[in-house]
Amino acid sequence: MDSKKILLIAIIALAAIVSIGSCSAGLFDFMGGNTTDTSLDGQEVHLAAAASLKNAFDNDLIPMFEQKYPGVKVTPTYASSGDLQTQIENGLETDVFMSAANKQMDALVEEGIIDNDTNLQFLENKVVLIVPADSDSNMSSFDDLKDVKGNIAIGDPESVPAGQYAQQVLNNTGIWDDVESKLSLGTDVTAVLNQVAQGSAECGIVYATDANSTKDVKVICEAPEDALDTPVIYPIAALKNSTDSNATSAFIDFLQSQEAKDVFVDYGFTLHE
């Protein structure tokens, strides 16, 4: 066989190999072997989220999103929703805000900072009374807080939504005046959880998701629905001045996907319908 025929056969064989490889890669992608999206490479999403969302985002949701969009970086800031509102008003670089109450989101909407077309009533939480895991307390209801001798930890109602909800419960159950002098105010709901877990407070009022995040506390009871003026809603929205709007939209869309919703549910949240 002359050299020209050998060369022609080699070229045909190489083309066949390349074609098969391309088909195999396409089949691999189709079957879910490659689910990454590189269309947003180099973009960044700055997230401002309530402290009670930290575990869900850091442990699961942000890694999941960054795996789906490997060229996108998510940079979170966690604090009480009131503190985040103030930071955003003072120029905190933020693309997405997820608050633990509508109050802070509504304030930013009124100030023209939030893109209200993206404002979504997303998650719900519950308010619970907790004690240290090794406590021998015989409390069974919020009314029993009147007999507590030590500190009762709640978030500062001035800036912490969990504290505002706690204040509502204590007011609406008629025991605020009985317990006000015993209150130890935390800067966010995580600080309240830590006070109880470490035993510096005899009991505390936090979200159900926070109580669910540690074995160092146990739940005594859940706040009655009629003790809250409004449900505990977590809204999410994009800011009008978002720098990388495509990545921001992709991140908010991802959080509404079934896989992300399942993560929120695993952490004790319920989906707002």
C-alpha positions as CSV (number, residue, x, y, z in Angstrom):
1,M,0.0,0.0,0.0
2,D,1.5,3.4,-1.0
3,S,2.1,6.2,1.4
4,K,-0.8,8.3,0.1
5,K,-3.4,5.6,0.8
6,I,-1.9,5.0,4.3
7,L,-2.1,8.8,5.0
8,L,-5.7,8.9,3.8
9,I,-6.7,5.9,6.0
10,A,-5.0,7.5,9.0
11,I,-6.9,10.8,8.4
12,I,-10.2,9.0,8.2
13,A,-9.5,7.0,11.3
14,L,-8.6,10.1,13.2
15,A,-11.8,11.9,12.1
16,A,-13.8,8.9,13.3
17,I,-12.1,9.0,16.7
18,V,-12.8,12.7,17.1
19,S,-16.4,12.2,16.1
20,I,-16.9,9.4,18.5
21,G,-15.3,11.4,21.3
22,S,-17.6,14.3,20.6
23,C,-20.7,12.1,20.7
24,S,-19.5,10.5,23.9
25,A,-19.0,13.9,25.5
26,G,-22.4,15.1,24.4
27,L,-24.0,11.9,25.8
28,F,-22.0,12.4,29.0
29,D,-23.4,16.0,29.3
30,F,-26.9,14.8,28.5
31,M,-26.8,12.2,31.2
32,G,-25.8,14.7,33.8
33,G,-22.1,14.0,34.0
34,N,-21.3,17.6,33.4
35,T,-23.7,20.1,34.9
36,T,-21.4,23.1,35.1
37,D,-22.2,26.4,33.4
38,T,-19.3,28.7,32.4
39,S,-21.4,31.5,30.8
40,L,-21.0,33.7,33.9
41,D,-17.2,33.2,34.5
42,G,-15.5,36.0,36.3
43,Q,-18.7,37.4,37.9
44,E,-19.3,37.7,41.7
45,V,-22.5,37.7,43.8
46,H,-22.4,39.6,47.1
47,L,-25.0,38.2,49.5
48,A,-26.3,39.9,52.6
49,A,-28.2,37.4,54.6
50,A,-29.8,37.1,58.1
51,A,-27.5,35.3,60.6
52,S,-30.1,32.4,60.8
53,L,-29.3,31.5,57.2
54,K,-25.5,31.1,57.6
55,N,-25.4,27.4,58.1
56,A,-27.6,26.6,55.1
57,F,-25.7,28.9,52.8
58,D,-22.1,28.2,53.9
59,N,-22.5,24.4,54.3
60,D,-24.6,23.6,51.3
61,L,-26.1,26.3,49.1
62,I,-23.1,28.4,48.2
63,P,-20.9,25.3,47.4
64,M,-23.8,23.9,45.3
65,F,-24.1,27.1,43.3
66,E,-20.4,27.6,42.8
67,Q,-20.2,24.0,41.5
68,K,-22.9,24.7,39.0
69,Y,-21.2,28.0,38.0
70,P,-17.5,27.4,38.8
71,G,-16.4,30.8,37.5
72,V,-18.7,32.7,39.8
73,K,-17.8,33.6,43.4
74,V,-20.4,34.2,46.1
75,T,-19.3,36.4,48.9
76,P,-21.6,36.4,51.9
77,T,-22.1,38.8,54.8
78,Y,-24.2,37.6,57.8
79,A,-25.6,39.7,60.6
80,S,-29.0,40.6,62.0
81,S,-31.4,41.9,59.4
82,G,-31.5,45.3,61.0
83,D,-27.7,45.6,60.9
84,L,-27.6,44.5,57.3
85,Q,-30.2,47.1,56.4
86,T,-28.0,49.8,58.0
87,Q,-24.9,48.5,56.3
88,I,-26.6,48.4,52.9
89,E,-27.9,52.0,53.4
90,N,-24.3,53.0,54.2
91,G,-22.9,51.4,51.0
92,L,-22.2,47.7,51.7
93,E,-21.5,46.1,48.4
94,T,-24.6,43.8,48.0
95,D,-26.3,42.2,45.1
96,V,-28.8,40.0,47.0
97,F,-30.5,40.7,50.3
98,M,-32.3,38.0,52.3
99,S,-33.9,39.3,55.4
100,A,-35.5,37.4,58.3
101,A,-38.5,39.8,58.3
102,N,-40.3,42.1,55.8
103,K,-39.7,45.2,57.9
104,Q,-36.1,45.6,56.8
105,M,-36.8,44.7,53.2
106,D,-39.7,47.0,53.0
107,A,-37.6,49.9,54.3
108,L,-35.0,49.4,51.6
109,V,-37.8,49.2,49.0
110,E,-39.1,52.5,50.1
111,E,-35.7,54.0,49.9
112,G,-35.4,52.8,46.2
113,I,-32.5,50.5,46.9
114,I,-34.3,47.2,46.2
115,D,-35.4,46.0,42.7
116,N,-38.9,45.4,43.8
117,D,-39.7,43.3,40.8
118,T,-37.4,40.6,42.2
119,N,-38.8,40.9,45.8
120,L,-40.1,37.4,46.8
121,Q,-41.8,36.2,49.9
122,F,-39.7,33.0,50.1
123,L,-39.3,31.1,53.4
124,E,-41.1,30.8,56.8
125,N,-39.7,30.0,60.2
126,K,-41.1,29.4,63.7
127,V,-40.3,31.0,67.0
128,V,-39.4,28.6,69.8
129,L,-38.5,28.7,73.5
130,I,-35.2,26.9,74.2
131,V,-33.1,25.8,77.2
132,P,-29.6,24.2,77.5
133,A,-29.6,20.6,76.4
134,D,-28.7,19.4,80.0
135,S,-31.3,21.6,81.7
136,D,-33.7,20.0,84.1
137,S,-36.2,22.9,83.6
138,N,-39.9,21.9,84.0
139,M,-41.1,24.8,81.8
140,S,-43.7,23.8,79.2
141,S,-45.0,27.1,77.9
142,F,-44.0,30.7,77.4
143,D,-46.2,31.6,80.3
144,D,-43.7,29.8,82.6
145,L,-41.1,32.5,81.8
146,K,-42.7,34.5,84.6
147,D,-41.1,32.1,87.1
148,V,-37.6,32.1,85.6
149,K,-34.9,33.3,88.0
150,G,-32.0,33.7,85.6
151,N,-31.5,35.5,82.3
152,I,-33.9,35.1,79.3
153,A,-31.9,35.6,76.1
154,I,-33.6,37.3,73.1
155,G,-32.4,39.3,70.1
156,D,-32.3,43.1,70.6
157,P,-35.8,44.2,69.3
158,E,-34.2,47.4,68.0
159,S,-32.4,45.6,65.2
160,V,-32.9,41.8,65.4
161,P,-36.1,40.4,63.8
162,A,-35.9,37.3,66.1
163,G,-36.0,39.8,69.0
164,Q,-38.9,41.7,67.5
165,Y,-40.8,38.4,67.1
166,A,-39.9,37.5,70.7
167,Q,-41.2,40.8,71.9
168,Q,-44.4,40.2,70.1
169,V,-44.8,36.8,71.7
170,L,-44.1,38.2,75.2
171,N,-46.5,41.1,74.7
172,N,-49.3,39.1,73.2
173,T,-49.1,36.5,75.9
174,G,-49.3,39.2,78.5
175,I,-45.9,38.5,80.2
176,W,-43.6,41.3,78.9
177,D,-43.8,43.3,82.1
178,D,-43.0,40.2,84.2
179,V,-39.9,39.3,82.2
180,E,-38.5,42.6,80.9
181,S,-36.0,43.0,83.7
182,K,-34.6,39.4,83.1
183,L,-33.9,39.9,79.4
184,S,-30.4,39.6,78.0
185,L,-30.3,41.1,74.5
186,G,-28.2,39.5,71.8
187,T,-26.8,41.3,68.7
188,D,-28.3,38.6,66.5
189,V,-30.1,35.3,66.8
190,T,-26.8,33.3,66.8
191,A,-25.6,35.3,69.9
192,V,-28.9,34.3,71.6
193,L,-28.4,30.7,70.7
194,N,-24.9,30.7,72.1
195,Q,-25.9,32.3,75.4
196,V,-28.3,29.4,76.0
197,A,-26.0,26.7,74.6
198,Q,-23.2,27.9,76.9
199,G,-25.5,28.3,79.9
200,S,-25.1,32.0,80.5
201,A,-28.8,32.3,80.0
202,E,-31.4,30.0,81.6
203,C,-33.5,30.0,78.4
204,G,-34.0,31.9,75.2
205,I,-36.2,32.6,72.3
206,V,-34.9,31.8,68.8
207,Y,-36.0,30.5,65.4
208,A,-36.7,26.8,65.1
209,T,-34.0,26.5,62.5
210,D,-31.4,27.8,65.0
211,A,-32.5,25.4,67.6
212,N,-32.3,22.6,65.0
213,S,-28.6,23.5,64.2
214,T,-27.1,22.4,67.5
215,K,-27.4,19.6,70.0
216,D,-26.5,22.0,72.8
217,V,-30.1,23.2,73.3
218,K,-33.5,21.7,73.4
219,V,-36.9,23.1,72.5
220,I,-39.5,23.5,75.2
221,C,-42.3,24.7,72.9
222,E,-43.3,26.6,69.8
223,A,-44.9,30.1,70.0
224,P,-48.6,30.0,69.5
225,E,-49.6,31.3,66.1
226,D,-51.9,33.9,67.6
227,A,-49.0,35.3,69.7
228,L,-47.3,36.6,66.5
229,D,-48.6,39.7,64.7
230,T,-47.4,38.3,61.4
231,P,-45.8,35.0,60.3
232,V,-42.0,34.8,60.3
233,I,-41.3,35.5,56.6
234,Y,-37.9,35.6,54.9
235,P,-38.0,37.7,51.7
236,I,-35.3,37.8,49.1
237,A,-34.5,40.4,46.5
238,A,-31.8,41.8,44.2
239,L,-30.5,45.3,44.7
240,K,-31.0,47.9,41.9
241,N,-27.3,48.6,41.8
242,S,-26.2,45.0,41.4
243,T,-22.9,44.9,39.6
244,D,-23.1,41.5,38.0
245,S,-26.8,41.3,37.3
246,N,-26.7,38.1,35.3
247,A,-24.9,36.2,38.1
248,T,-27.3,37.8,40.6
249,S,-30.3,36.6,38.6
250,A,-28.8,33.1,38.3
251,F,-28.2,32.9,42.0
252,I,-31.8,33.9,42.9
253,D,-33.1,31.5,40.3
254,F,-30.9,28.7,41.8
255,L,-32.3,29.4,45.3
256,Q,-35.8,28.8,43.9
257,S,-34.8,25.5,42.3
258,Q,-36.1,22.3,43.9
259,E,-32.6,21.2,45.0
260,A,-32.1,24.4,46.9
261,K,-35.6,24.4,48.4
262,D,-34.9,20.9,49.7
263,V,-31.8,22.2,51.5
264,F,-33.8,25.0,53.2
265,V,-36.4,22.4,54.3
266,D,-33.6,20.1,55.6
267,Y,-32.5,23.1,57.8
268,G,-36.0,23.4,59.3
269,F,-37.5,26.2,57.1
270,T,-40.8,25.9,55.4
271,L,-41.5,27.3,51.9
272,H,-43.9,30.2,51.8
273,E,-46.8,29.5,49.5
